[in-house]
Amino acid sequence: MYAVIDIGSNTIRLVLYKIIDGQLKQTLNNKEAAGLVGYVEDGRLSQKGIEKAVNVLKNFMLILESVQTEDIFVFATASLRNIKNTSEVLAQLKQACGVDVRVLSGDEEAVFDYFGAIKELDAEGGLMVDVGGGSTELVFFAEREVMATYSLPIGSLNMFNQFVSDIIPTKHELRAIGDYSASLLEKIQLPIDTLPTASLCGVGGTARAACKLNDELLNTNLGYSGFECSRLRKILKLLKHDREKLVSSIIKTSPDRLHTILPGLAILNAVSEHYGCSSFSASPYGVREGYLIYMLEGGGCNA
């Protein structure tokens, strides 16, 4: 049994895995909505935010005391990557919880996303996207090989905090998030002009929530096999045309993402439109599985 703790900008998650017939199988998936990006002040994670992370990690370590694990791997993404006091936070987490936390670079996060998700995807080439709480990772791949990776400082939670004045964004606020996302995408220079981008492969909570929301709105059962990318814009337009139905569907499918799912979809839609993607699907696996595979294959231990 192996444990992975993922300290994200929106949630902190503990996942337990067994290896059965050479494949990773989840046996426990426990998350806490810490919202660490909301505790960033002047580029620094506040002491209150640090204490929030400490309390969640302590609770997770208590759970692990009753479970026999071969190793515990703890990593952080944009939650600790995009702050000025990363070293201070890591020191406090080590002192309070006894764990060493590895902070992934944007490129590392993107690559681990890819290797975690690719085994569950049929696409030979396309664009993989992970909209997290504090960053968005892009992986361009062809013939199942990584061609380029990028990390953008836009996520469902920090865009909510930056642009949204209430729980549910207005159509103008969503448009502002989309425009801002598009402006950052414009700055990306791809290594070649012929990378395949028709297939958009989503990784992470926003992507999975998008599939659940689409099924609820259409009364279908497509699951993670996905839908046409044009559906992303249609879902966002419901905010104007049938707000009650949209909000009700979000509450039914992803109540813990009530305030962040629409900003996340606005980012997904901006990526889809910028790169001319036609189909969208999601993977149940991503950065946690990719990181665990890497560690088990000799990346080292940080427990």
PAZA-182481 format. One record per residue (C-alpha): x, y, z. Coordinates in pm, whole numbers, padded with zeros to 5 digits, always signed. Layout:
% PAZA-182481
XYZ
...
END
This chain:
% PAZA-182481
+00000+00000+00000
+00126+00346-00094
-00002+00684+00021
+00008+01005-00183
-00081+01344-00036
-00141+01621-00291
-00136+01976-00152
-00326+02178-00410
-00442+02539-00425
-00805+02440-00372
-00799+02099-00204
-00557+01877-00014
-00609+01511-00095
-00495+01180+00049
-00510+00877-00180
-00411+00520-00095
-00306+00282-00371
-00244-00087-00409
-00056-00236-00702
-00264-00521-00847
-00140-00705-01157
+00099-00420-01225
-00176-00156-01215
-00243+00116-00958
-00576+00074-00781
-00720+00335-00544
-00839+00202-00209
-00908+00538-00040
-00960+00890-00171
-01006+01156+00096
-01000+01529+00032
-01029+01850+00232
-01125+02181+00071
-00846+02393+00218
-00857+02678-00037
-00495+02774+00032
-00481+03020-00257
-00738+03229-00068
-00486+03276+00214
-00216+03427-00007
-00149+03789+00090
+00111+03999-00092
+00246+03686-00252
+00292+03501+00078
+00085+03224+00233
-00044+03371+00559
+00010+03204+00895
-00360+03120+00900
-00319+02944+00566
-00014+02755+00691
-00209+02643+00997
-00492+02528+00771
-00249+02310+00577
-00092+02181+00900
-00430+02080+01043
-00530+01891+00728
-00195+01712+00709
-00216+01617+01079
-00559+01464+01019
-00426+01269+00721
-00126+01145+00919
-00364+01021+01191
-00550+00821+00926
-00222+00675+00803
-00127+00562+01154
-00395+00294+01124
-00287+00185+00775
+00020-00017+00689
+00192+00169+00406
+00521+00098+00234
+00578+00465+00163
+00413+00806+00194
+00473+01060-00082
+00377+01423-00025
+00392+01691-00294
+00255+02039-00359
+00174+02217-00683
+00088+02585-00742
-00031+02613-00381
+00330+02637-00261
+00507+02692-00593
+00362+03037-00658
+00433+03198-00322
+00732+03392-00186
+00763+03207+00146
+00779+02849+00019
+01079+02757+00238
+00909+02891+00550
+00594+02692+00479
+00787+02371+00410
+00980+02411+00736
+00660+02453+00938
+00497+02152+00770
+00805+01943+00846
+00817+02053+01209
+00444+02011+01276
+00369+01699+01071
+00702+01526+01022
+00679+01520+00643
+00904+01649+00368
+00696+01809+00094
+00826+01818-00261
+00714+02125-00456
+00665+02035-00821
+00763+02279-01094
+00502+02362-01355
+00678+02139-01610
+00700+01851-01363
+00332+01880-01282
+00243+01875-01651
+00458+01570-01723
+00323+01378-01423
-00030+01470-01538
+00048+01315-01875
+00205+00992-01751
-00071+00943-01496
-00350+00994-01748
-00219+00852-02075
-00281+00487-01985
-00653+00561-01959
-00675+00761-02282
-00712+00628-02635
-00582+00938-02811
-00249+00902-02990
-00207+01277-02997
-00375+01588-02868
-00369+01850-02596
-00390+01752-02231
-00510+02020-01988
-00527+02026-01610
-00716+02323-01466
-00623+02327-01100
-00709+02576-00831
-00404+02797-00886
-00254+02698-01221
-00333+02535-01555
-00096+02284-01711
-00087+02213-02084
+00077+01908-02242
+00097+01878-02620
+00158+01518-02726
+00188+01330-03056
+00218+00954-03112
+00187+00925-02732
+00507+01126-02679
+00527+01461-02497
+00614+01739-02743
+00581+02048-02520
+00458+02149-02174
+00345+02483-02032
+00216+02603-01696
-00004+02912-01670
-00082+03100-01343
-00458+03070-01391
-00681+02831-01200
-01044+02789-01101
-00995+02930-00751
-00754+03216-00815
-00966+03331-01109
-01272+03317-00882
-01090+03527-00622
-00965+03773-00883
-01276+03823-01096
-01589+03705-00914
-01777+03921-00663
-02040+03666-00549
-02070+03286-00521
-02185+03244-00882
-02006+03456-01146
-02199+03682-01380
-02172+03641-01757
-01947+03949-01766
-01716+03803-01502
-01693+03475-01692
-01613+03666-02010
-01337+03851-01824
-01189+03520-01705
-01204+03384-02060
-01044+03696-02206
-00767+03695-01948
-00699+03326-02011
-00691+03387-02387
-00438+03669-02339
-00198+03431-02164
-00249+03158-02423
-00157+03409-02696
+00191+03440-02543
+00269+03069-02577
+00503+02990-02866
+00476+02627-02972
+00791+02450-03094
+00617+02354-03420
+00294+02464-03588
+00155+02118-03662
+00093+01977-03316
-00236+01782-03296
-00490+01967-03085
-00828+01837-03209
-00855+01610-02905
-00868+01794-02571
-00796+01557-02282
-00889+01686-01939
-00712+01588-01618
-00814+01678-01263
-01125+01781-01076
-01245+02055-01311
-01237+01817-01610
-01419+01540-01427
-01677+01788-01293
-01734+01916-01648
-01826+01564-01764
-02063+01510-01471
-02227+01848-01529
-02274+01780-01900
-02439+01444-01825
-02676+01606-01576
-02774+01886-01812
-02834+01652-02108
-02966+01356-01907
-02699+01134-02061
-02445+00888-01924
-02136+00965-02131
-01909+00979-01828
-01547+01063-01892
-01573+00965-02260
-01671+01326-02302
-01848+01545-02554
-01794+01799-02832
-01598+02103-02718
-01880+02330-02838
-02070+02205-02531
-01836+02404-02307
-01957+02734-02449
-02320+02618-02440
-02289+02531-02071
-02142+02873-01995
-02422+03043-02190
-02678+02879-01961
-02570+03132-01700
-02763+03389-01904
-03041+03175-02050
-03125+02933-01766
-02925+03024-01457
-03153+02827-01224
-03109+02503-01418
-02732+02549-01438
-02687+02620-01067
-02919+02333-00972
-02718+02094-01191
-02389+02206-01035
-02530+02147-00686
-02640+01798-00789
-02309+01697-00945
-02029+01897-00777
-02161+02093-00478
-01809+02140-00339
-01718+02320-00663
-02019+02552-00672
-01801+02864-00675
-01511+02732-00885
-01657+02509-01157
-01769+02793-01386
-01436+02981-01368
-01269+02646-01442
-01498+02587-01741
-01421+02938-01868
-01051+02846-01870
-01122+02512-02041
-01332+02688-02303
-01059+02946-02366
-00805+02666-02422
-01046+02480-02652
-01120+02786-02864
-00760+02904-02883
-00632+02570-03012
-00935+02474-03218
-01013+02159-03019
-01316+01959-03131
-01367+01682-02873
-01327+01677-02497
-01273+01378-02269
-01143+01330-01916
-00918+01084-01739
-00982+00957-01386
-00605+00964-01330
-00347+01240-01342
-00068+01402-01146
-00094+01184-00834
-00068+00860-01029
+00206+00999-01251
+00405+01115-00949
+00365+00781-00771
+00479+00591-01080
+00783+00820-01102
+00872+00770-00737
+00834+00393-00754
+01055+00379-01061
+01344+00546-00880
+01250+00912-00838
+01335+00890-00469
+01137+00895-00146
+01015+01193+00052
+00833+01032+00343
END
